[in-house]
Amino acid sequence: MKAREIITREILENIFVTAIEGGSNYWYFINEENHEKIRRAVPSEKEQCFSVALFRAVYDEALDIDVHDIEDTEEKIGTLSIRSMFERLDNLFKDEGYRWALFAELDEEGDAISSDVVFQYLTMGEVVYA
C-alpha cells in the first residue's frame, strides 16, 4: 500500500491546518522570506487562512518551503515539498512507533498530536520533537 493511493488531498489539508494552527507551534518557524513566497503563490485575496495557503503552495504550486527551528530561527530543520511528501508518508507507514498518527488521520480521528507527528514527518522525514 502506497500513501499516494489512500491519503486524500482533504486529509493532507486537514493535517496542515491542524498542525500549523496549534499542533506544531512549539517547534516550527516559517520565516518572512517563505511567508512572502507562499503569499505570492496563494495571495490573501484567494485564501485568508495561512495554513491553507501553505498547503496549497506546497501541494498545488509545488513550492519548496523551508521550515526553521522556533528557538533558533536561523536553523533550517526541514523542507515541505510535494516531491518528498509521499515518500515521507510511505516511511511513516513503516514506522511502528508513529504510524498510529497517520492511521488516526485516515480514520478521521486525528487531533493536534497526530497532525503534529505527521507534519514532522512531512517536514523532516522523522519525529524529532516528541
N, C-alpha and C positions, 0 to 999 in steps of 0.2 A: 504494500500500500504506500502510495506517494502522497505527500502533503498537498501538492497541486491538485490532486484528484478529489480531495474531500474537504479542504478548507476553502470556504467561500469568501468572496470579497467582503460580504457583510460581517462575517466572523472576524476577519482581519481588521476591518474598520473599527469594530467594537473593541478589539484588543487595543488598538492605538488610542482610541478615545479614553478608555478606562485607565490605561497606563499613564498617558500624558496628563490627564485631569486629576490624578491622585495616586494611582498605584506605584508609580515610579519616581515621583517628585523628590524622593530622598537621595537619589543618586545621579540623575541625568541633568545636563545643561545644554541647551541649544543656543549657540552664540548669535550675535546680531547679524553676522555675515550669512549664516544659514537661515535665520529668520527672513532676511531680505530675499534670499534665493527661493524660499518657499513661497513668499508672497508675490514674487514676480511670476511664478508658475501658477499660483492659485490666489488671485487677489481677494482682498476682503470683500469686495463687491460681489464676488462669486460665492464665497464661503466665509462667513464671520468666524466660525469656530476654528481656532488654530489647530486643534488636534485632528480635525477632519481635513483641513488644508494640508497638514503634514502628511497624512495618509495618502491623499490624492497626489501630492507632489512626488512621493516615492512610488506609489503603485501605478498611477496613470501617466505621470510625466517622466518616469524613470530617472528621477534625480537621486543622486547620492547625497545623503545628509549626514554630516559628521556630528557625532554626539560627544560631549565633553563631560568630565567629572564635575559634579556640582561644588565640590570642595576645592578643586584646583581647575578653574575654568579654562586654563591653557592646555590642560592634558586631554588629548583626544583619546577616548576609550573604545570607540567603535564607529561604525557607519551603517546607517539604514540604507538598504539598496534592494531594488527588485531583483537584481542579479544574484544576490546571495540569500534572499528571503526564503525561498522554498527549500534550498539545500539546508539551511539552518533549521527550518521546521522539520525536515526529514531527520536531522540529527537529534532534535528534541524528542521525536517519536521513539528513538532508540535509547534515550537517557532514562534508565529505570528510576532514577531518583526524582526526576522532574516532569516526566511525561504526563503525570496526573493533571498538570496545569492545562496542557493542550486538550486533554480529554474533557476537562471541565468546560472549557470554551466551546468545544464541539457539541457538548450536551446542553448548551445554553444555560449553564450553571456557573459561568465564570464570574469572578469578582476582582477586586483590586489586586489581590495576592496572585491569583492565577494569571491575570493580564500582565502583571509585573514580571513574572517568570518568563512568559512567552516574549515579552518586549525585550528583556535582557538577551534572550537567545537571538532575536531578530537584530539586535544592535551589536552584540559582542560574540555571538556564537556559543555562549555558555552563561551559566548563572554565576555572577561574580559577587553580587550583593544579596546575601541571604538573611 
